[in-house]
Every structure is written in C-alpha cells, then in structure tokens.
Amino acid sequence: MAQTQYTEENIRSLDWKEHIRMRPGMYIGKLGDGSSPDDGIYILLKEVIDNCIDEFVMGAGKTIEIRIKDKEVRVRDYGRGIPLGKVVDVVSKMNTGGKYDTRAFKKSVGLNGVGTKAVNALSAFFRVESVRDGKMKTAEFELGELKVDSKIEASAKRKGTKVIFIPDEGIFKHYKYRNEYVAKMLKNYVYLNPGLTIDFNGEKFHSDNGLKDLLEDNMAVEDMLYPIVHLKGDDIEVAITHHKTQYSEEYHSFVNGQNTTQGGTHQAAFRESIVKTIREFYGKNYDASDVRKSIVAAISIKVMEPVFESQTKTKLGSTEMGGDLPTVRTYINDFVKTQLDNYLHKNPEVAEKIQRKIMMAEKERKELSGIRKLARERAKKASLHNKKLRDCRVHLGDMKKEARLETTLFITEGDSASGSITKSRNVNTQAVFSLRGKPLNSYGMSKKVVYENEEFNLLQAALNIEESIEDLRYNNIVIATDADVDGMHIRLLLITFFLQFFPELIKEGHLYILQTPLFRVRNKKETIYCYSEEERVNAIEKLKPKPEITRFKGLGEISPDEFQHFIGDDMRLDPVMLDKAMSIEELLKFYMGKNTPDRQEFIINNLKVELDKVED
C-alpha cells in the first residue's frame, strides 16, 4: 500500500474568511434553505441582531429596524455606533470586538468576536455603516473580501449601526427567509427586553410583561389550567403554567437573551427545582414525571461570560453564574424554592389545581405502568431485527455530536417508497421509518394508545420522546408520502398523532412535509424536475423542442438514483406550523372530529385545487 507523503507542502494556513467558508457548520450550525428555524440563514440574522440587543442592554437605542426583501437583509439600530476607526476590523478580523472588555458588556450574548465575521464571510454582499459623533464610516465586502473602504465623512444621520447582507447562494442553496420563523425570533428578543421595539417590515413587536407575554402568545387561554405564574429576580425571570390536555413538558429557555433551544444546565436546574419545591410544599414525594407532566414554562437567566456548547449558542454548558453568585443550579433552586413557594401559599386555588393535576397524572401513570413496560420491551426487541427503522450513523456512534443538528427521520408508507428513500439517503445523517398502512386516527384518545398501537409505540421509541423532546434523536422529522388523496390522509393522521401527544415537536419547528416533484421534463442534454404546473410549463419552454415529460404518480416509481436529488442538498421541505388563532383542541376537532358542514366547505374551497394537481 503506497504511503501518502506528508511534507511542508501539506501544511496550509487559512485566513479568517477561508476557514469560515470551508467549515461554515462550525460557526453557524446547519446550512439549509430556510425551511427549518435553526437553518444558517437565521443564525446570520441573529448574529447581527445580537449586537443591536447588546447596545439596547447597555442603554443605547430602543428601536431596531429590520427589513427582509427577497434575499437581502437590512438591520439598523440606534445604539452608539461602532467606533469609526475599527469598523472594518470589527467585521473582518477574528478575535476583535468590544465584548472582550467586560466593563462595556458584562452580560452579553456573544463574547468571542466571531458572529459578524461569519455573516460577512458567508454573504455574497455585506455592507456595514456606522454613525457616531456626527460622522459616518462605511465598508463593503463580497464573500468576506473588502471591496469598498470609505473615508470617514460628516453625516446628519442618527447615530447607530446599519448592516446589509445577502447570504451566498453558493452555500445556502435555494434559500428563502420565512417570515414566521423571523417573527418568532424577534418576539423572543422583545419578551426578554421590555422597552425594546423591533420593527420588522413595518410590523412592530413590543412586550411589557416579558415571559408572561411569551407563554400567552404561545398557547390559548382556554388551554391553561391556571393563570400564568410570573416571577422575577435580579438575573432571573420565570413563567409557569400547566396545559389542560397536553401530555408532555414544554420549556422555553434563555441565557443573556439567547434562546437555548437545546436547554442546558439552567433548564435542567429549573426542571429539578420545580419538582423539589412542589414536593416540599405539599409534603409528598411525588414522582418527578407526575409533577412536570403538561407543564409549559419559560426561564431566562443572565450570567457572566456564559459558556455554550457550540458557536450557535443553543445549549448552555456553564455551571457558574459568575462574580460572587453561587452556581447556576444553586441560584435557580434558591430562587424557585422561595418565590414559587410564596406564590402557592398566597394563591391556594392555583395550588389546589396543580395538586389535582399531579394526582391525575399519578393515577394515569400507574394505570399505564404495565402497558409501558411491555411496550418498551416490544420496542427493544423490535429494534434488534427491525426493518421499520433504518437508523443513521450519528446514532450508531460513528458521528460527532454536532452532526445531530443535521439528522433527519423520514416517515414513509409502503415498501417501494421506503426502499427508494433507504437506498438513496445519506446514511450518515438520514434515517427511515416505514409505516405499515395508514396510521390510527388518534384524535380524542388517551396516551394509552401510544403504547398499545405498535406503529405509535415504535415511532415514539425511535424518536426517544416518551418523557420529553429534550433528547429528541432526530432534529428534522419529515413525513414523506405520495402527493395523492391517500398520501394526504396519511399526513393528516400523522400530524394528528403529533398534535395530540407531542405538540411541542411542531411548536419547536421539527416537523415537515417532503415535497417531491410532480413531473420530470428532459431532453438528451438536460433533466428538470418540476414541483408545480408552472415549473413544468417553464421547463418545456426552456427545453425546446418537444422534450420527454413524465408524470410521477407515487414515491415508489421514483428510482433511488433520482430520489437522491430530492432528499439531498436540493431537498424541499414544507414546515408544519400551528395557527395561534386556534387552540390545539379546536384544530384537532375541526380536522379530525365528527364531520361538519364547516369542514366540508373548507375542503371544497381549499383542497380542490390541490387534488386537481395530483390527479391525472
């Protein structure tokens, strides 16, 4: 076997932008096209906004203006402005920034001076403009390369910083900003910064009641077991209620204004402290799962120089609050024990409702204990020689932990469709779960059905979501069914299952529908896959004269060689999103309850066009 030469020529030094562009995942996590809330294009936006938030926290500027049109993003704050002599350095030199000086930024979101540089390096166009002391400085870049370095000049503009960027389509393929995801991000910023106003494309976001507003905006009042318990301290704020019907736990956690979607030491301490306080208040050693069942809560803390487990800052690793304060765990435990205990003593009607909820959870858990044990054993046995789940290497121990952000589970029906996806998938990060026939309609059923129904039991085990979604095994759950009436029915039944028992999977943006092409248009030189009638017409126009046109009737007829185009870099996903105008119960009742004239009218008015598309 020939040995590979290892000489001085093999040693290479990359400049700052080359390294970011070569390894973007190290800086912004997954790339994606914008169909997922944690796709890189949203991290780019967040990195720019974080700097504006830090200005607000320091008492400079109460308004942030954001405009997104097509591919271009504009972010303007009215803070102090970047020191003019350092404008270019701040956006293009690693380890350069004001946040290393803790006198200026004591509890900042970003501390390592990387964020804006990553935005610059990963943008086809990047412009920064700083105004302060009646003077202005601008600089423009392309792919991180400085193109315009203007001289400092007099300006009558208001002080502050404006950043304009266009993400590079060479890295973010077919990307599109989804207003729903951007709006959710911006709402989180205002919940955590009372007094701040964010103007997004003309719509203004503002919050007076912090995390209380967050919970109220995320769940209907009629779904709350009791009014939100809202508690605030110097460096901590929490909001707590229980959902009347939801089975699992749901948490919104933040550190220094950063949404820690993967939790961390603070969220673990919060969950622990709630159980401890409840047990002590009632003088009963309730099971932790009974106390936390159906809880919907939010926590925000501020720590000195937080340590996150990745550059995208989605999980806190810090155990210390900083300064003279105790550990994160002790600080949160002490706060919750004192404040929540006081609240329950002052509000006995709330305490009574919580205790009744715990006792109901305990009763159900005991009734289900035998079924659960058998279900887990069945799931464990099935996984040994189970063709239902074809796992990916991330979960076989061959991949790094960071790769979990890229993991996808395709849920599909039928041997031919499952076979095509299995043969064409990326075995490193993509897994396949095969359904046998149509799933059960679980509307109105109890959690018992999840354990008694083999499909649901194995799906729950595959996702690892029995207790909570904190250890969800796949970041993206993709329903892949035929684009026909039966396929649409299967989608609806699966969405019903998740809404009924695991709604936070949808709320947190983990559930998608796979788009597959309806037509293939090709000639001897080129093949174009078309996802709509309009795309088909455009493809025929492009491939003159008379190209060959194939109409795909189902996933099973698409060969594995072709399928890899549809679940690879060019994969198109439609996120499943909740309409906050309807409660989950109302939503399920409308779509899956007894047939009603209202639903019939909705189907006639809204689905006829879709059905026309998928029928010959």
N, C-alpha and C positions, 0 to 999 in steps of 0.2 A: 504494500500500500504506500503510495507516494506521500511524503510529508509536505505539509503546507509550509512555505517559507515565512518566517517571522523576522522582519528586519525593520530598520528605521522607517522605511517607506510605508510600513503598515500602521505607523503611529500618526494619527491625524488630530489636529485641534480644530474644533468648530467654533465660529464666532457665535454670539448670543442668538441671532435670528436663525442661523442654520440649524442649531440644536433644537430650537423650539419647533421649527418646521419639519425637522426629521423625526422628532419624538413628541408630537402635539399632545398625545394622550397623557404624558407626564405632567402637563401644565393645565389642561382643560378637561381631562377625563375622556369620555367617548366623543366621537365626532358627530355622526348622524345628520339628518336632513331637517331637523326641527320638529319631527313628529313626536319626539319624547321630551318631557320637560327638563331632563338633565343632559340634553344634547349640547355640544360645544358652543353653538351659536348663542345660546342663552348664558353660558358661562362667560363668553366675551362681553355680553351686555352687562352682566352682573359685576364683572371686574371694573368696568368703567363707573358704574353707579356706586359701587362700594366707596370709591374715592370721594364722590359727591356726598355720600352719607357721613363719611368721616368729617367733612367740612361742617355739615349741619350739627353733628355731635359736639364739635368744637365751638359752636355758637355762631357760625358764619354761613348765612344763606338759608332761607326757609322754604325755597321753591326749587324743584328740579324739573326741567322740561325735557321730554323725550319724544322724538319723532322717528317713526319707522315707516318708510315707504319703499315698497318693493324690496330691494336688497340693502338699501342704505339706512344706517342708524345715526341719529344725532342726539347727543346728550349734552345739556347745558346746565351748569349750576351757577349759583351766585355767591360762592364762597370767596376765599381770599385770593384765589388765583395762584397758579404755580409760580414761584419766583422766576422772573423772566430770564435770568441768566442760566437757568437749569432746565428750561422747557424740553430741549432736545434730549438731555441726559436722562431725565425722569422717564421718558417713554422709550428709550433705546439703549440704556446701559444697565446691565444686570446689577443687582445689589445697590441700586441708587434709589433713594426716596426719603421722604420726611418722617416715615414711621419708625425709623431706627432711633430717632430722638424721642424717647418716651415722655419728655416734657411736653411735646406737642400732641402726641397721640398715645394716651395712656391705655385706652381700651379699644383699640382699633380693630377693624375686621381683617385687613390684610397687613401682614407685618414683614413679608420677605421681599418686597420690592419687585415682584415678578409680574403681577397681573396685567398692568397696562402694556408692558413689553410684549406679553403673549398676544394681546389684542393686535398690537402693531405688526408683529411678525406674521400673524395669520390672516392679515387683511390685504386685499388687493389694493385698497386705498385707505390711508389713515391720515387724518389731519388733526392737529391739536392747536388750540388757540387759548392764550392766557391773557387776562386783562387785570392789571392792578396799578394803583397809583397813577391813573390817567395815562397809562402806556400799555401797548399790546405787543405780543410776540406770537408768531405762528410758525409752524413747521409741517411739512407734508412728506409722507413716505409711501412707498409701494413695496409690498412684501417685506417690510422692515427696512428697506433701503431709503436713506434720506434723499429726497428729490428737491425740496424747497426749504431753505433755511432763511427766513426773512429777518430783516433787521428790526430792532425794537423801534416802534414808532408811537407817536401820540395818538390817543383814542378817547372818544367821548362815551364809549360803551360802558355799561355797568360792569363792575369787577366780577371775576369768576373765570371758569374754565369751560370751554366747549370742545367736545371730541366728536369727530365724524369718522365713521369707518364702514367699509364694505367687506364682509368676510370673503375670503378667497374661495371661489367655486372649485378650484383645483383640489382643495382639501375638504370643503363641505359641499358634497355633491347634491345638486338639485335642492338646495336648502330653501326653507321658507319659514319666516317668523310667524308663529301662531299667536294671535292677539290674546287668546285665553290664557296661555302659559305666561306671557309677558305680564298681563294684568294680575295674575296670581302672585307673581314675584313682586310686583310693585305694591300690591296690597300688603304683603308681608312687611315691606320696608316701612310703610306708614303705621301699621299696627305697632311696630317696635319703636317708632319715633314720633310720639304725639307732638303735634305742632308743625310737622312737615307736610308739605303739599307736593304731590307729584302730578304733573300734567302730561298725560300720555295721549298724543294725537288729539288733543282737545278735551279729553275726558280727565277730570280731576279726582285724585284719590287723597283722602284725608281721614285720620282717625283721632277721636277724642278719648276713647276708652281702651286703647291697646289690645291686649289679648282677649279681652271680653268681646270686642268687636270681631276679632278673628273667629272665635267659636260661633258667634251669632251669624256671621256671614257664611259659615261652612255647614250649618245644619239648621233645619226648620225648627221654630219654637215649639211646634207640636210634637217634635221628636225628643225634646228634652224632658228628662224625668223630674228635674227641679231647676230653678233659676241658676245661672252660672255663678259659681263661687270665684270671686276675683280678688286675689291677694297680691300686695306689692311691698317690696322692701327696697333697700338702697341699691343692691346689684342683682335683684331677682324679682320676677313677676310670674305668677301662675294663674291659670284659669281652669276650672274643673266642672264637669257635669257628667251625668250618665245618660246614655241613649236608652230610650224606652224599649226598643226591639233589637238593636244591633248586638251581635254576639261577641265580636272581638274588640280588642283595645285599639284606641286611635290617639296618637300623640303628634303634636306639632312642637318641635323643639328648636331653640335658637341660642347661639352664643355670639355676643357682641354684634347682634343684628344679622348674623349669618344663619340661614335655615339649614340646620343639621338634619337632613332627611334620613340619614343612616344612624341617627342617635349618637350614642357615645356615653362617656362617664356621667354627664349631667342627667341624661334621660334615664339611665339605669338607676341612679341615686333617687331620682324623682319617683319612679315606679316603686322602689323599695320604701321610700318614706311615706307614701300614701298608705301602703299596707300596714306599716308599723303604727302609724297614727290611728288608723281605723281600729286596729286590734286593741290598742290601749284605750281608746275612747269607749268602746263597747265592752271592754274587759273579756273579750272572747278571742281565741286563737283561730280566727277564720282562715281558710285556705287562701293563699295569695291570689289564685286564679279567680276565686269567687268574688273577692274584693274588687279586682280590676276588670272583671267581665263587663263589657258595654261602656267602659269609661271613655270619655272624649275629653282630652286635656291638652293644655299648652304650657310650656315653660320657656322663659327667657332669662339667661344669666349673663353677667359681664365679668370677665376675668382678665387678669394682667397677662399679656403675651400668650394667648392660647396656642396650644399645640394640636394641630389637626392631623388626621391620619393620611391625608392626601392634599395636593395643591387645590383641589376643588372644594375643600373645607366642608365636606358633608358629614363628617364624624369626628367628634371631639375626643382627643386622646389625653388631654390634660387631667391630672389628678389634683392640681393645686389651683386655688383662686388667685394667688399672688399677694404680695405685700405681707401684712400682718394677719390676713384672714386664714381660717382653717382650710382643710382640704375641701374640694368640691362636694364630696359625699357628706361630710360633716356639716358644711354650710347649708346645703339643701335640706338635710334631715332636720336640723335645728329649726330652720325657718318653717317648714311644713308642719312639724310637730306643734310648734307654738301657735301659728296662725290658723291652720285648719282646725285644730282642737278648739281654739277660741270661737271660731265661726260655728262649729257644730253645737257648742254649748249655748250660743246665742240664738241659734236657729233650729230648735228641736224638730220642727216639721220636716226640714231637709234631712236631719239625722235619721228620722223615722223612715223616710222614703229610701235612703241609702241602705239601711239595715234590712228592710223588706226585700230590696233588690238582691242583696247578698244572700239572704236566706233562700230566695227563689233559685239563684244560681247554684247554691249548695245542693238543693234538692234535685235540680236537673243533672248536676254533675254526678251525684250518687246513682241516679237512675241510669245514667249513660255509662257508668264506670265499667260494667261488664261488657257492654257493647263496644266501648272504646278499646278495651284490652284485646278483644277478639279481632276488631278491625285493624289494630296496629300489627297484630301477628299475621293477619292475612296480607297486609300491605308489605310486611317484611319478607314473607315467603314469596309473594308475587315478584318482588324486586330482584330475587335471585335468578329466576328464569322468566323474566317479564318482558314480553315483546311490546307491551303497551308503552313503556318508557325507554327511549333510546337516548341515554344521557350524553353529556358533552364532557370533554377532558378537564374543564375547570373543576367539575365535581368529582373527577376521578383522581384528583390530586396532582395532575401534571401541569397545572397552570397557576400563575401568580394570583394572589387575592384580588389585585387591582382589576384583573380581567373580568371579574363578576359584573362590573357595570355593563359589559358588552353581552352578557348571557341572555339568550332568548329561548323560550319554550314555545314550539308550535303545537297547537292543539288542532288535530285534524281528524277527519272521519273517513273510513274506508281504506282497504288495503292498498289500492292502487295509488291514491293520493299520498298516503303515509309513506309508501315505498319511494315515490318520486322525490319527496322532500328529504327523506332519510339519505338517499343516495347523492343528493346534490347539496346538502347542507355543509356548513363549516363545522367539522366535528370538534373543533376546539371550544367553540362558544355556543353552538346551536343544538338544542335537544328537541326530540319529537315525542309527543304523547298521542297515542292513537285511540280514538273513541270507537266503541262498537255500537253502531246505530245511533239513533237520536237520544240525547240525554233526557232524564226525567224532568218534568216541569216541577220545580221545587217551590213554586210560589205558595206561600202560606204554610209551608211545612216547618217542623222544628229541626233543630240541629241533629236530631237522631237520624234523619235521613242521610246525612253526610257519611255516617258510619255504616249504615245498613246497605246503602247503594254502592256496589263495587266500583263503578266508574268514579263517583264523587270521592269515595274513600281513597282510592289510588291517586286521584288528581290532587287531593289535599296533601297526601303524603309526598308526592313528587315535588310540590311547591313548598312544603315544610311550613305550613301556615296554620296549623291546628290551634296554637295558642295566640300567636300574633304574627304580623308580617315583618317583624324586625329581622328575622333570619330567612326571609324570602330567598329561595335558591336561584330564581331567575329574575333579572331586572325587567325583562320585557316578556309579557305573556301575549302571544299572538294567536288569535282564532283564524285558522286557515280552512275555509270551507268553499264549496262551489258557489259561484255567483248565480244561483238559481233559487227557486222558491224553497226547496228543501234546505239548501245551504243557509238561506236567510233565517229559516226556522231554527236550525241548529245554533246559529249565532245568538238568536234571541233567548234560547233556552240556557246557553252558557252564561250570557250576561245576567240572566235572572238568578242563576246559581251564585254568581259573584256578588250581585247586589243584595241578595237575601242573606248571605252568610259572611262575605268578606268585602263589604263596600269600600273599605279603605284602599284596596288594590286599585279601584277605579279612581277614587279621590286623589290618590298619590300618583296617578298617571302611568300605571303599569300595564293596562290592558289595551290591546289594539286589534284591529281587523286587517288582515293581509289583503292588499289589492293585488289581483293578478290580471294580466292582460286579457281583453276580450277577443282581440284579433292579432294575427301575425300577417304583416304585409311585406313581401320580399321580391327581389329580383335576383339575378345571378351575382350582383356585386354587394347588395346591402339587404339587411333584415331590420325591420322596425316593428316593435311590439307596441300595440295601441290599447290604452285603457279606457277609451271612450269612443263614441261615434265620431266626434270632432277630430280626435287624433287619427282615426282611420282615414277620414277624408283628406287630412293634411298629408298623411303618408302616401296615399295614392297619387296625390298631386306631385309629391316630391319624386316618386319612383316611376315616372312615366317611361315608356308606355306600359300598358296593362300588366301590372305586377300580379303575382300569385297571392290570393287572400285566403287565410284560414281562420275560421271562427272556432275558438276554444269553448267547448261546452262544459268541461269539468277539469278539475286539477289532475285527475288520473290520466287524461290524454296528453298532458304536457310531459315530454320526456325529461329525465333527470338532467341531461345536458342543457336543455333550455331552462329548466327550473332554476338552475344556479344563477341565472341572470336576475331572477325575480326575488331572490332571498339573499342576494349579496350586497355589494356596495350601492346598487340602484334600487334596493328594496323600497317599496312604497307602503306605508302604514297609515291607517286612519285611527287616531286615538279615540277611545271610548270615553266620553266626557259626560258629567252629570249636569243637568239643568237645575240650578239652585232655586228656580221658581217653583219646583215641585219637590216635595219630600220623597224619600226613597219608597215609603209605603204607598204614596199616591202614584208614583211612577210604576211600581210593580202592579198595583191594582188596575191601572189603565191598560197596560200592555198584556198582563197575564191573568187577570181576574176573569170573571164571567163576562161573556161577550156583551158589549154595549153598543148602542147606536152611535155614541161619540167615537168609539174606536173604529167602527165600520166606516164612518165618514172620514176619519183621519187616514185610514188605509187607502180608501178610494182616491182621496185628494193628493196624498203624498207618495204612495208606493207604486201607483200605476206606471209612472214614468220609469221607475227602476225595473219593474217587471218586464216592461216592453223592451228594455235594453238586453235582458238576459234570455229572452225567448226568441226562437227563430222567426 
